[in-house]
Amino acid sequence: MALDLFKSYNVAPHGKCTIQKCDMPAEMKEVAITAVNVAMSRYTEKDDQCGSIKGMMDARYGGKWCCIMSDNGQHALSVTNASGCYLNMMLDNVKVTLFKCPIN
């Protein structure tokens, strides 16, 4: 399935992906990883990459998605996320945290 998503965006996987923590369903996780790969293939600036990832997740799953990226390998955060909507991963040396904010 992930390969099909990459083909639809005409990108190859960007690099080695290591999932550090994820409570997303498998299909959502594959979409999120694809969104990260697409953004990193299309843009060089972290602001643009985060905006692209957030936009893809908002469009696909609705709601208020947030994306945090760091390329120094370390960042700290504490967030409240909607259940089943959290991903923390490394893609090569870039750390990506993606989550959906709970809607009150």
Secondary structure, 3 states (H helix, E strand, C coil): CHHHHHHHHCCCCCCCEEEEEECCCHHHHHHHHHHHHHHHHHCCCHHHHHHHHHHHHHHHHCCCEEEEEECCCCCCCCCCCCCCCEEEEEECCEEEEEEECCCC
